Amino acid sequence: MLVFGLKAIGIRRLKKSNAGLFWLIDMRFLLSSDTFEGEMKLWKKIIYEVGLNISQGSSCHCTEPDRFRIYFANTSEDTLKFSRQRITKFVESIGRQKVFENKL
């Protein structure tokens, strides 16, 4: 359910993230810059604006600044649906902002 929901909004699960408690996801298309500073900026937006706590890749020693870790252990289906709705709304708002900025 979570994989298909994230895939629908352009977030793909990395194939090497096959642990039983979390997935690494690729969110490079949402970064303001392809740097760890850009990653931190996106992470703060997700924490403070979306209200979801996912881990930025740099905190997990990832070598690229576009990886984020989503934990799903011990989570109900309703909570996953709610979280997916929040991240979908956020991703859609970023897309609208980028379209608006490109028209300026």
N, CA, C and O atoms as a GROMACS GRO file, in nm:
protein
  416
    1MET      N    1   0.082  -0.119   0.000
    1MET     CA    2   0.000   0.000   0.000
    1MET      C    3   0.087   0.126   0.000
    1MET      O    4   0.063   0.219  -0.077
    2LEU      N    5   0.186   0.128   0.085
    2LEU     CA    6   0.272   0.246   0.094
    2LEU      C    7   0.358   0.263  -0.031
    2LEU      O    8   0.373   0.374  -0.081
    3VAL      N    9   0.413   0.154  -0.082
    3VAL     CA   10   0.498   0.161  -0.201
    3VAL      C   11   0.419   0.217  -0.318
    3VAL      O   12   0.467   0.306  -0.388
    4PHE      N   13   0.298   0.166  -0.342
    4PHE     CA   14   0.218   0.213  -0.454
    4PHE      C   15   0.174   0.358  -0.435
    4PHE      O   16   0.169   0.434  -0.532
    5GLY      N   17   0.141   0.396  -0.312
    5GLY     CA   18   0.102   0.534  -0.285
    5GLY      C   19   0.216   0.630  -0.311
    5GLY      O   20   0.195   0.736  -0.370
    6LEU      N   21   0.336   0.596  -0.267
    6LEU     CA   22   0.451   0.682  -0.290
    6LEU      C   23   0.489   0.686  -0.437
    6LEU      O   24   0.524   0.790  -0.491
    7LYS      N   25   0.481   0.571  -0.502
    7LYS     CA   26   0.515   0.565  -0.644
    7LYS      C   27   0.423   0.654  -0.726
    7LYS      O   28   0.465   0.714  -0.825
    8ALA      N   29   0.297   0.663  -0.686
    8ALA     CA   30   0.199   0.745  -0.758
    8ALA      C   31   0.234   0.893  -0.755
    8ALA      O   32   0.192   0.969  -0.843
    9ILE      N   33   0.312   0.936  -0.655
    9ILE     CA   34   0.350   1.077  -0.646
    9ILE      C   35   0.496   1.099  -0.682
    9ILE      O   36   0.552   1.206  -0.657
   10GLY      N   37   0.559   0.997  -0.741
   10GLY     CA   38   0.694   1.013  -0.793
   10GLY      C   39   0.807   0.975  -0.699
   10GLY      O   40   0.924   0.996  -0.732
   11ILE      N   41   0.774   0.919  -0.584
   11ILE     CA   42   0.877   0.877  -0.489
   11ILE      C   43   0.896   0.727  -0.503
   11ILE      O   44   0.803   0.648  -0.484
   12ARG      N   45   1.020   0.688  -0.538
   12ARG     CA   46   1.044   0.546  -0.555
   12ARG      C   47   1.126   0.490  -0.441
   12ARG      O   48   1.211   0.558  -0.383
   13ARG      N   49   1.100   0.365  -0.411
   13ARG     CA   50   1.174   0.293  -0.308
   13ARG      C   51   1.302   0.242  -0.371
   13ARG      O   52   1.299   0.189  -0.483
   14LEU      N   53   1.413   0.256  -0.304
   14LEU     CA   54   1.540   0.206  -0.355
   14LEU      C   55   1.544   0.055  -0.338
   14LEU      O   56   1.510   0.004  -0.231
   15LYS      N   57   1.586  -0.015  -0.438
   15LYS     CA   58   1.583  -0.162  -0.437
   15LYS      C   59   1.670  -0.222  -0.328
   15LYS      O   60   1.640  -0.331  -0.279
   16LYS      N   61   1.775  -0.152  -0.288
   16LYS     CA   62   1.866  -0.206  -0.186
   16LYS      C   63   1.811  -0.186  -0.045
   16LYS      O   64   1.875  -0.229   0.051
   17SER      N   65   1.697  -0.125  -0.031
   17SER     CA   66   1.641  -0.100   0.103
   17SER      C   67   1.537  -0.206   0.135
   17SER      O   68   1.418  -0.178   0.138
   18ASN      N   69   1.582  -0.326   0.159
   18ASN     CA   70   1.489  -0.435   0.179
   18ASN      C   71   1.487  -0.485   0.323
   18ASN      O   72   1.459  -0.602   0.348
   19ALA      N   73   1.515  -0.398   0.416
   19ALA     CA   74   1.506  -0.435   0.558
   19ALA      C   75   1.359  -0.447   0.596
   19ALA      O   76   1.271  -0.401   0.523
   20GLY      N   77   1.333  -0.509   0.708
   20GLY     CA   78   1.196  -0.533   0.748
   20GLY      C   79   1.128  -0.419   0.821
   20GLY      O   80   1.007  -0.426   0.846
   21LEU      N   81   1.201  -0.312   0.856
   21LEU     CA   82   1.144  -0.207   0.937
   21LEU      C   83   1.139  -0.071   0.868
   21LEU      O   84   1.072   0.020   0.918
   22PHE      N   85   1.208  -0.056   0.757
   22PHE     CA   86   1.213   0.073   0.690
   22PHE      C   87   1.243   0.055   0.542
   22PHE      O   88   1.284  -0.052   0.498
   23TRP      N   89   1.221   0.163   0.466
   23TRP     CA   90   1.262   0.171   0.326
   23TRP      C   91   1.345   0.296   0.308
   23TRP      O   92   1.320   0.398   0.372
   24LEU      N   93   1.444   0.288   0.223
   24LEU     CA   94   1.511   0.408   0.175
   24LEU      C   95   1.437   0.452   0.051
   24LEU      O   96   1.408   0.371  -0.037
   25ILE      N   97   1.406   0.580   0.044
   25ILE     CA   98   1.334   0.632  -0.072
   25ILE      C   99   1.416   0.744  -0.135
   25ILE      O  100   1.499   0.808  -0.069
   26ASP      N  101   1.393   0.767  -0.262
   26ASP     CA  102   1.465   0.867  -0.340
   26ASP      C  103   1.376   0.990  -0.354
   26ASP      O  104   1.270   0.984  -0.416
   27MET      N  105   1.419   1.102  -0.296
   27MET     CA  106   1.340   1.224  -0.301
   27MET      C  107   1.417   1.338  -0.367
   27MET      O  108   1.394   1.455  -0.336
   28ARG      N  109   1.509   1.303  -0.457
   28ARG     CA  110   1.595   1.405  -0.519
   28ARG      C  111   1.515   1.509  -0.595
   28ARG      O  112   1.557   1.624  -0.604
   29PHE      N  113   1.401   1.471  -0.651
   29PHE     CA  114   1.322   1.566  -0.728
   29PHE      C  115   1.260   1.675  -0.642
   29PHE      O  116   1.207   1.773  -0.694
   30LEU      N  117   1.265   1.658  -0.511
   30LEU     CA  118   1.211   1.758  -0.418
   30LEU      C  119   1.319   1.846  -0.356
   30LEU      O  120   1.286   1.943  -0.287
   31LEU      N  121   1.446   1.814  -0.380
   31LEU     CA  122   1.555   1.893  -0.321
   31LEU      C  123   1.566   2.029  -0.387
   31LEU      O  124   1.551   2.041  -0.509
   32SER      N  125   1.591   2.130  -0.308
   32SER     CA  126   1.615   2.264  -0.363
   32SER      C  127   1.754   2.273  -0.425
   32SER      O  128   1.777   2.354  -0.515
   33SER      N  129   1.847   2.190  -0.377
   33SER     CA  130   1.980   2.179  -0.435
   33SER      C  131   2.030   2.037  -0.409
   33SER      O  132   1.989   1.974  -0.312
   34ASP      N  133   2.115   1.988  -0.495
   34ASP     CA  134   2.165   1.851  -0.484
   34ASP      C  135   2.283   1.845  -0.387
   34ASP      O  136   2.394   1.804  -0.422
   35THR      N  137   2.256   1.888  -0.263
   35THR     CA  138   2.358   1.894  -0.158
   35THR      C  139   2.297   1.843  -0.028
   35THR      O  140   2.176   1.826  -0.017
   36PHE      N  141   2.383   1.818   0.070
   36PHE     CA  142   2.332   1.777   0.200
   36PHE      C  143   2.259   1.893   0.269
   36PHE      O  144   2.173   1.869   0.354
   37GLU      N  145   2.292   2.017   0.233
   37GLU     CA  146   2.218   2.131   0.286
   37GLU      C  147   2.075   2.131   0.228
   37GLU      O  148   1.979   2.159   0.299
   38GLY      N  149   2.063   2.098   0.100
   38GLY     CA  150   1.931   2.086   0.038
   38GLY      C  151   1.850   1.975   0.100
   38GLY      O  152   1.729   1.987   0.119
   39GLU      N  153   1.918   1.865   0.134
   39GLU     CA  154   1.852   1.753   0.201
   39GLU      C  155   1.799   1.796   0.338
   39GLU      O  156   1.686   1.765   0.375
   40MET      N  157   1.884   1.868   0.413
   40MET     CA  158   1.843   1.915   0.547
   40MET      C  159   1.724   2.011   0.537
   40MET      O  160   1.633   2.006   0.619
   41LYS      N  161   1.727   2.097   0.437
   41LYS     CA  162   1.616   2.192   0.417
   41LYS      C  163   1.486   2.116   0.390
   41LYS      O  164   1.381   2.150   0.446
   42LEU      N  165   1.491   2.015   0.304
   42LEU     CA  166   1.372   1.935   0.274
   42LEU      C  167   1.326   1.860   0.398
   42LEU      O  168   1.206   1.854   0.427
   43TRP      N  169   1.420   1.802   0.472
   43TRP     CA  170   1.384   1.729   0.594
   43TRP      C  171   1.311   1.819   0.693
   43TRP      O  172   1.211   1.778   0.752
   44LYS      N  173   1.361   1.942   0.711
   44LYS     CA  174   1.295   2.035   0.803
   44LYS      C  175   1.154   2.069   0.755
   44LYS      O  176   1.062   2.080   0.837
   45LYS      N  177   1.136   2.086   0.624
   45LYS     CA  178   1.001   2.113   0.572
   45LYS      C  179   0.907   1.997   0.603
   45LYS      O  180   0.792   2.018   0.643
   46ILE      N  181   0.956   1.875   0.584
   46ILE     CA  182   0.872   1.757   0.608
   46ILE      C  183   0.838   1.747   0.756
   46ILE      O  184   0.724   1.715   0.792
   47ILE      N  185   0.934   1.775   0.842
   47ILE     CA  186   0.909   1.771   0.988
   47ILE      C  187   0.808   1.879   1.028
   47ILE      O  188   0.707   1.848   1.091
   48TYR      N  189   0.835   2.005   0.991
   48TYR     CA  190   0.758   2.117   1.044
   48TYR      C  191   0.632   2.148   0.965
   48TYR      O  192   0.533   2.192   1.024
   49GLU      N  193   0.631   2.127   0.835
   49GLU     CA  194   0.513   2.159   0.755
   49GLU      C  195   0.420   2.040   0.736
   49GLU      O  196   0.298   2.055   0.738
   50VAL      N  197   0.478   1.922   0.718
   50VAL     CA  198   0.398   1.802   0.693
   50VAL      C  199   0.365   1.730   0.822
   50VAL      O  200   0.260   1.666   0.832
   51GLY      N  201   0.452   1.739   0.920
   51GLY     CA  202   0.429   1.674   1.048
   51GLY      C  203   0.466   1.526   1.046
   51GLY      O  204   0.413   1.448   1.125
   52LEU      N  205   0.558   1.488   0.956
   52LEU     CA  206   0.605   1.349   0.951
   52LEU      C  207   0.753   1.347   0.985
   52LEU      O  208   0.829   1.435   0.944
   53ASN      N  209   0.793   1.247   1.060
   53ASN     CA  210   0.933   1.234   1.098
   53ASN      C  211   0.994   1.120   1.018
   53ASN      O  212   0.981   1.003   1.055
   54ILE      N  213   1.062   1.154   0.909
   54ILE     CA  214   1.140   1.056   0.835
   54ILE      C  215   1.285   1.099   0.849
   54ILE      O  216   1.314   1.217   0.872
   55SER      N  217   1.376   1.006   0.836
   55SER     CA  218   1.518   1.036   0.857
   55SER      C  219   1.584   1.076   0.727
   55SER      O  220   1.566   1.009   0.625
   56GLN      N  221   1.660   1.184   0.730
   56GLN     CA  222   1.739   1.221   0.613
   56GLN      C  223   1.856   1.124   0.602
   56GLN      O  224   1.908   1.074   0.702
   57GLY      N  225   1.896   1.099   0.477
   57GLY     CA  226   2.000   1.001   0.451
   57GLY      C  227   2.132   1.030   0.520
   57GLY      O  228   2.202   0.938   0.561
   58SER      N  229   2.166   1.158   0.534
   58SER     CA  230   2.295   1.191   0.597
   58SER      C  231   2.300   1.142   0.741
   58SER      O  232   2.408   1.112   0.792
   59SER      N  233   2.186   1.132   0.809
   59SER     CA  234   2.186   1.082   0.946
   59SER      C  235   2.207   0.930   0.950
   59SER      O  236   2.236   0.874   1.055
   60CYS      N  237   2.194   0.866   0.835
   60CYS     CA  238   2.213   0.721   0.823
   60CYS      C  239   2.340   0.688   0.746
   60CYS      O  240   2.361   0.574   0.706
   61HIS      N  241   2.425   0.788   0.726
   61HIS     CA  242   2.554   0.774   0.657
   61HIS      C  243   2.539   0.741   0.509
   61HIS      O  244   2.625   0.674   0.451
   62CYS      N  245   2.430   0.786   0.446
   62CYS     CA  246   2.415   0.770   0.301
   62CYS      C  247   2.514   0.864   0.231
   62CYS      O  248   2.544   0.973   0.281
   63THR      N  249   2.563   0.822   0.118
   63THR     CA  250   2.664   0.901   0.048
   63THR      C  251   2.605   1.001  -0.049
   63THR      O  252   2.677   1.087  -0.100
   64GLU      N  253   2.475   0.992  -0.077
   64GLU     CA  254   2.410   1.086  -0.167
   64GLU      C  255   2.303   1.163  -0.089
   64GLU      O  256   2.240   1.106   0.000
   65PRO      N  257   2.282   1.290  -0.121
   65PRO     CA  258   2.189   1.373  -0.042
   65PRO      C  259   2.042   1.361  -0.081
   65PRO      O  260   1.965   1.452  -0.054
   66ASP      N  261   2.002   1.252  -0.143
   66ASP     CA  262   1.862   1.242  -0.186
   66ASP      C  263   1.788   1.126  -0.122
   66ASP      O  264   1.674   1.098  -0.157
   67ARG      N  265   1.851   1.060  -0.030
   67ARG     CA  266   1.792   0.942   0.034
   67ARG      C  267   1.724   0.981   0.164
   67ARG      O  268   1.776   1.061   0.242
   68PHE      N  269   1.608   0.924   0.185
   68PHE     CA  270   1.536   0.941   0.311
   68PHE      C  271   1.490   0.805   0.358
   68PHE      O  272   1.462   0.717   0.276
   69ARG      N  273   1.480   0.787   0.488
   69ARG     CA  274   1.440   0.658   0.545
   69ARG      C  275   1.301   0.671   0.606
   69ARG      O  276   1.277   0.755   0.693
   70ILE      N  277   1.210   0.586   0.558
   70ILE     CA  278   1.075   0.581   0.612
   70ILE      C  279   1.063   0.454   0.697
   70ILE      O  280   1.084   0.344   0.647
   71TYR      N  281   1.029   0.471   0.822
   71TYR     CA  282   1.005   0.358   0.912
   71TYR      C  283   0.857   0.324   0.908
   71TYR      O  284   0.771   0.412   0.911
   72PHE      N  285   0.828   0.195   0.901
   72PHE     CA  286   0.688   0.154   0.900
   72PHE      C  287   0.660   0.042   0.998
   72PHE      O  288   0.551  -0.015   0.997
   73ALA      N  289   0.755   0.010   1.083
   73ALA     CA  290   0.737  -0.097   1.181
   73ALA      C  291   0.630  -0.058   1.282
   73ALA      O  292   0.623   0.057   1.325
   74ASN      N  293   0.549  -0.153   1.319
   74ASN     CA  294   0.448  -0.134   1.423
   74ASN      C  295   0.356  -0.016   1.392
   74ASN      O  296   0.322   0.062   1.482
   75THR      N  297   0.316  -0.002   1.266
   75THR     CA  298   0.231   0.108   1.223
   75THR      C  299   0.101   0.052   1.167
   75THR      O  300   0.103  -0.043   1.089
   76SER      N  301  -0.009   0.110   1.207
   76SER     CA  302  -0.138   0.061   1.158
   76SER      C  303  -0.161   0.105   1.014
   76SER      O  304  -0.098   0.200   0.966
   77GLU      N  305  -0.250   0.037   0.947
   77GLU     CA  306  -0.284   0.073   0.809
   77GLU      C  307  -0.344   0.213   0.803
   77GLU      O  308  -0.317   0.288   0.709
   78ASP      N  309  -0.425   0.250   0.902
   78ASP     CA  310  -0.483   0.384   0.905
   78ASP      C  311  -0.375   0.492   0.917
   78ASP      O  312  -0.384   0.596   0.852
   79THR      N  313  -0.275   0.466   0.999
   79THR     CA  314  -0.165   0.562   1.014
   79THR      C  315  -0.087   0.575   0.884
   79THR      O  316  -0.050   0.686   0.846
   80LEU      N  317  -0.063   0.463   0.816
   80LEU     CA  318   0.006   0.468   0.687
   80LEU      C  319  -0.074   0.547   0.584
   80LEU      O  320  -0.017   0.625   0.508
   81LYS      N  321  -0.205   0.528   0.582
   81LYS     CA  322  -0.290   0.602   0.489
   81LYS      C  323  -0.284   0.752   0.518
   81LYS      O  324  -0.272   0.833   0.427
   82PHE      N  325  -0.293   0.786   0.645
   82PHE     CA  326  -0.288   0.927   0.686
   82PHE      C  327  -0.154   0.989   0.648
   82PHE      O  328  -0.150   1.101   0.597
   83SER      N  329  -0.046   0.917   0.674
   83SER     CA  330   0.088   0.966   0.639
   83SER      C  331   0.103   0.984   0.489
   83SER      O  332   0.160   1.082   0.443
   84ARG      N  333   0.051   0.888   0.414
   84ARG     CA  334   0.058   0.896   0.268
   84ARG      C  335  -0.020   1.017   0.217
   84ARG      O  336   0.023   1.084   0.123
   85GLN      N  337  -0.135   1.044   0.276
   85GLN     CA  338  -0.214   1.162   0.237
   85GLN      C  339  -0.135   1.290   0.263
   85GLN      O  340  -0.136   1.381   0.180
   86ARG      N  341  -0.069   1.298   0.376
   86ARG     CA  342   0.009   1.418   0.410
   86ARG      C  343   0.125   1.439   0.312
   86ARG      O  344   0.145   1.551   0.264
   87ILE      N  345   0.200   1.333   0.283
   87ILE     CA  346   0.315   1.349   0.194
   87ILE      C  347   0.269   1.376   0.051
   87ILE      O  348   0.335   1.450  -0.022
   88THR      N  349   0.156   1.318   0.012
   88THR     CA  350   0.102   1.344  -0.122
   88THR      C  351   0.065   1.491  -0.136
   88THR      O  352   0.099   1.554  -0.236
   89LYS      N  353  -0.003   1.546  -0.038
   89LYS     CA  354  -0.041   1.687  -0.041
   89LYS      C  355   0.083   1.776  -0.049
   89LYS      O  356   0.085   1.874  -0.122
   90PHE      N  357   0.186   1.741   0.027
   90PHE     CA  358   0.311   1.817   0.027
   90PHE      C  359   0.379   1.811  -0.110
   90PHE      O  360   0.419   1.915  -0.164
   91VAL      N  361   0.394   1.692  -0.166
   91VAL     CA  362   0.459   1.676  -0.296
   91VAL      C  363   0.382   1.752  -0.404
   91VAL      O  364   0.442   1.816  -0.489
   92GLU      N  365   0.250   1.744  -0.400
   92GLU     CA  366   0.170   1.817  -0.498
   92GLU      C  367   0.187   1.967  -0.483
   92GLU      O  368   0.189   2.039  -0.583
   93SER      N  369   0.200   2.017  -0.360
   93SER     CA  370   0.218   2.161  -0.340
   93SER      C  371   0.356   2.206  -0.390
   93SER      O  372   0.368   2.315  -0.445
   94ILE      N  373   0.458   2.123  -0.373
   94ILE     CA  374   0.591   2.154  -0.425
   94ILE      C  375   0.586   2.161  -0.577
   94ILE      O  376   0.644   2.251  -0.637
   95GLY      N  377   0.516   2.067  -0.640
   95GLY     CA  378   0.503   2.067  -0.785
   95GLY      C  379   0.435   2.193  -0.835
   95GLY      O  380   0.476   2.250  -0.936
   96ARG      N  381   0.331   2.236  -0.766
   96ARG     CA  382   0.261   2.359  -0.805
   96ARG      C  383   0.353   2.479  -0.789
   96ARG      O  384   0.352   2.568  -0.874
   97GLN      N  385   0.433   2.482  -0.683
   97GLN     CA  386   0.528   2.593  -0.662
   97GLN      C  387   0.631   2.597  -0.774
   97GLN      O  388   0.664   2.705  -0.823
   98LYS      N  389   0.682   2.481  -0.815
   98LYS     CA  390   0.783   2.477  -0.921
   98LYS      C  391   0.724   2.524  -1.053
   98LYS      O  392   0.791   2.596  -1.128
   99VAL      N  393   0.600   2.486  -1.081
   99VAL     CA  394   0.534   2.531  -1.203
   99VAL      C  395   0.520   2.682  -1.199
   99VAL      O  396   0.547   2.750  -1.299
  100PHE      N  397   0.477   2.738  -1.086
  100PHE     CA  398   0.459   2.881  -1.069
  100PHE      C  399   0.593   2.954  -1.086
  100PHE      O  400   0.600   3.055  -1.156
  101GLU      N  401   0.698   2.902  -1.022
  101GLU     CA  402   0.830   2.966  -1.031
  101GLU      C  403   0.882   2.965  -1.174
  101GLU      O  404   0.946   3.061  -1.217
  102ASN      N  405   0.857   2.860  -1.248
  102ASN     CA  406   0.904   2.851  -1.387
  102ASN      C  407   0.830   2.948  -1.479
  102ASN      O  408   0.882   2.985  -1.584
  103LYS      N  409   0.710   2.989  -1.439
  103LYS     CA  410   0.632   3.084  -1.522
  103LYS      C  411   0.673   3.227  -1.497
  103LYS      O  412   0.641   3.316  -1.576
  104LEU      N  413   0.745   3.252  -1.386
  104LEU     CA  414   0.786   3.390  -1.355
  104LEU      C  415   0.897   3.439  -1.444
  104LEU      O  416   0.943   3.552  -1.430
   0.00000   0.00000   0.00000
